[in-house]
Amino acid sequence: MIGCSKIKQSLAIDIPRPRSIDALTSSEFMHYKKTILSLMHDEMVRADTPEPVLA
């Protein structure tokens, strides 16, 4: 089930456009990518965890 969305964190990506292959494989870009994937993963795990049923 898809619920309400919310902004988890706002990131300012300070890599100029258009982004070259060197920019897209830089350690700075990889840091942004790891941060974003981590935020998404945390939400996916949370969404996949069943809520306890209160009797």
TIVO-2410 file (N, C-alpha, C; in nm, 3 decimals):
# residues 55
REC num residu      c1      c2      c3 atome chaine
REC   1      M   0.086  -0.117   0.000     N      A
REC   1      M   0.000   0.000   0.000    CA      A
REC   1      M   0.090   0.123   0.000     C      A
REC   2      I   0.054   0.221  -0.077     N      A
REC   2      I   0.130   0.346  -0.082    CA      A
REC   2      I   0.060   0.448   0.007     C      A
REC   3      G   0.136   0.505   0.098     N      A
REC   3      G   0.080   0.603   0.190    CA      A
REC   3      G   0.122   0.744   0.153     C      A
REC   4      C   0.111   0.832   0.247     N      A
REC   4      C   0.151   0.971   0.227    CA      A
REC   4      C   0.302   0.978   0.212     C      A
REC   5      S   0.344   1.074   0.133     N      A
REC   5      S   0.487   1.095   0.114    CA      A
REC   5      S   0.532   1.214   0.196     C      A
REC   6      K   0.660   1.212   0.231     N      A
REC   6      K   0.716   1.326   0.300    CA      A
REC   6      K   0.863   1.339   0.259     C      A
REC   7      I   0.913   1.459   0.272     N      A
REC   7      I   1.053   1.483   0.242    CA      A
REC   7      I   1.134   1.441   0.364     C      A
REC   8      K   1.221   1.346   0.345     N      A
REC   8      K   1.303   1.293   0.455    CA      A
REC   8      K   1.421   1.386   0.483     C      A
REC   9      Q   1.484   1.433   0.376     N      A
REC   9      Q   1.600   1.522   0.390    CA      A
REC   9      Q   1.618   1.598   0.259     C      A
REC  10      S   1.657   1.721   0.268     N      A
REC  10      S   1.684   1.801   0.151    CA      A
REC  10      S   1.835   1.810   0.130     C      A
REC  11      L   1.880   1.780   0.008     N      A
REC  11      L   2.022   1.784  -0.022    CA      A
REC  11      L   2.047   1.883  -0.136     C      A
REC  12      A   2.143   1.970  -0.119     N      A
REC  12      A   2.187   2.058  -0.227    CA      A
REC  12      A   2.306   1.990  -0.294     C      A
REC  13      I   2.288   1.950  -0.419     N      A
REC  13      I   2.395   1.880  -0.492    CA      A
REC  13      I   2.478   1.987  -0.564     C      A
REC  14      D   2.599   2.006  -0.515     N      A
REC  14      D   2.686   2.112  -0.569    CA      A
REC  14      D   2.781   2.057  -0.675     C      A
REC  15      I   2.726   1.990  -0.772     N      A
REC  15      I   2.804   1.941  -0.886    CA      A
REC  15      I   2.741   2.002  -1.010     C      A
REC  16      P   2.820   2.081  -1.086     N      A
REC  16      P   2.762   2.152  -1.200    CA      A
REC  16      P   2.708   2.059  -1.308     C      A
REC  17      R   2.609   2.112  -1.380     N      A
REC  17      R   2.549   2.042  -1.494    CA      A
REC  17      R   2.597   2.106  -1.622     C      A
REC  18      P   2.605   2.036  -1.730     N      A
REC  18      P   2.587   1.891  -1.741    CA      A
REC  18      P   2.701   1.818  -1.671     C      A
REC  19      R   2.668   1.703  -1.619     N      A
REC  19      R   2.764   1.627  -1.539    CA      A
REC  19      R   2.841   1.529  -1.628     C      A
REC  20      S   2.969   1.544  -1.626     N      A
REC  20      S   3.056   1.456  -1.705    CA      A
REC  20      S   3.067   1.320  -1.638     C      A
REC  21      I   3.123   1.224  -1.710     N      A
REC  21      I   3.145   1.091  -1.652    CA      A
REC  21      I   3.240   1.100  -1.533     C      A
REC  22      D   3.335   1.192  -1.540     N      A
REC  22      D   3.426   1.211  -1.426    CA      A
REC  22      D   3.350   1.262  -1.304     C      A
REC  23      A   3.256   1.353  -1.324     N      A
REC  23      A   3.176   1.405  -1.213    CA      A
REC  23      A   3.087   1.296  -1.155     C      A
REC  24      L   3.028   1.214  -1.243     N      A
REC  24      L   2.936   1.109  -1.198    CA      A
REC  24      L   3.006   0.992  -1.130     C      A
REC  25      T   3.138   0.984  -1.144     N      A
REC  25      T   3.212   0.877  -1.078    CA      A
REC  25      T   3.306   0.931  -0.970     C      A
REC  26      S   3.292   1.059  -0.938     N      A
REC  26      S   3.377   1.120  -0.836    CA      A
REC  26      S   3.336   1.073  -0.696     C      A
REC  27      S   3.428   1.087  -0.602     N      A
REC  27      S   3.397   1.048  -0.464    CA      A
REC  27      S   3.287   1.136  -0.406     C      A
REC  28      E   3.283   1.262  -0.447     N      A
REC  28      E   3.177   1.353  -0.399    CA      A
REC  28      E   3.039   1.304  -0.445     C      A
REC  29      F   3.027   1.267  -0.573     N      A
REC  29      F   2.900   1.218  -0.626    CA      A
REC  29      F   2.862   1.086  -0.559     C      A
REC  30      M   2.959   0.998  -0.539     N      A
REC  30      M   2.932   0.870  -0.474    CA      A
REC  30      M   2.884   0.890  -0.331     C      A
REC  31      H   2.935   0.992  -0.264     N      A
REC  31      H   2.888   1.024  -0.129    CA      A
REC  31      H   2.740   1.064  -0.132     C      A
REC  32      Y   2.702   1.150  -0.228     N      A
REC  32      Y   2.560   1.189  -0.242    CA      A
REC  32      Y   2.475   1.065  -0.270     C      A
REC  33      K   2.522   0.981  -0.361     N      A
REC  33      K   2.446   0.862  -0.399    CA      A
REC  33      K   2.427   0.769  -0.279     C      A
REC  34      K   2.532   0.748  -0.201     N      A
REC  34      K   2.523   0.660  -0.084    CA      A
REC  34      K   2.425   0.717   0.019     C      A
REC  35      T   2.428   0.848   0.039     N      A
REC  35      T   2.337   0.914   0.133    CA      A
REC  35      T   2.192   0.894   0.089     C      A
REC  36      I   2.165   0.918  -0.038     N      A
REC  36      I   2.028   0.905  -0.091    CA      A
REC  36      I   1.979   0.761  -0.083     C      A
REC  37      L   2.063   0.667  -0.124     N      A
REC  37      L   2.024   0.526  -0.119    CA      A
REC  37      L   2.000   0.480   0.024     C      A
REC  38      S   2.079   0.530   0.117     N      A
REC  38      S   2.060   0.495   0.258    CA      A
REC  38      S   1.926   0.545   0.310     C      A
REC  39      L   1.891   0.669   0.274     N      A
REC  39      L   1.761   0.724   0.316    CA      A
REC  39      L   1.646   0.643   0.257     C      A
REC  40      M   1.658   0.606   0.130     N      A
REC  40      M   1.554   0.527   0.065    CA      A
REC  40      M   1.544   0.389   0.128     C      A
REC  41      H   1.658   0.327   0.157     N      A
REC  41      H   1.659   0.194   0.215    CA      A
REC  41      H   1.591   0.194   0.351     C      A
REC  42      D   1.623   0.292   0.434     N      A
REC  42      D   1.562   0.302   0.566    CA      A
REC  42      D   1.410   0.307   0.556     C      A
REC  43      E   1.359   0.383   0.459     N      A
REC  43      E   1.214   0.395   0.441    CA      A
REC  43      E   1.154   0.265   0.388     C      A
REC  44      M   1.225   0.197   0.299     N      A
REC  44      M   1.173   0.070   0.245    CA      A
REC  44      M   1.165  -0.036   0.354     C      A
REC  45      V   1.267  -0.041   0.440     N      A
REC  45      V   1.267  -0.137   0.551    CA      A
REC  45      V   1.152  -0.105   0.646     C      A
REC  46      R   1.135   0.024   0.676     N      A
REC  46      R   1.028   0.065   0.766    CA      A
REC  46      R   0.891   0.031   0.708     C      A
REC  47      A   0.875   0.052   0.578     N      A
REC  47      A   0.747   0.024   0.513    CA      A
REC  47      A   0.717  -0.125   0.506     C      A
REC  48      D   0.822  -0.206   0.504     N      A
REC  48      D   0.806  -0.351   0.492    CA      A
REC  48      D   0.788  -0.418   0.627     C      A
REC  49      T   0.804  -0.344   0.735     N      A
REC  49      T   0.789  -0.398   0.870    CA      A
REC  49      T   0.643  -0.388   0.911     C      A
REC  50      P   0.580  -0.500   0.939     N      A
REC  50      P   0.438  -0.495   0.978    CA      A
REC  50      P   0.418  -0.423   1.111     C      A
REC  51      E   0.311  -0.348   1.119     N      A
REC  51      E   0.278  -0.280   1.244    CA      A
REC  51      E   0.213  -0.381   1.338     C      A
REC  52      P   0.239  -0.369   1.468     N      A
REC  52      P   0.179  -0.464   1.562    CA      A
REC  52      P   0.027  -0.448   1.565     C      A
REC  53      V  -0.040  -0.561   1.579     N      A
REC  53      V  -0.185  -0.561   1.587    CA      A
REC  53      V  -0.224  -0.554   1.736     C      A
REC  54      L  -0.303  -0.454   1.768     N      A
REC  54      L  -0.348  -0.439   1.906    CA      A
REC  54      L  -0.478  -0.514   1.925     C      A
REC  55      A  -0.482  -0.598   2.025     N      A
REC  55      A  -0.602  -0.679   2.048    CA      A
REC  55      A  -0.688  -0.617   2.156     C      A
***
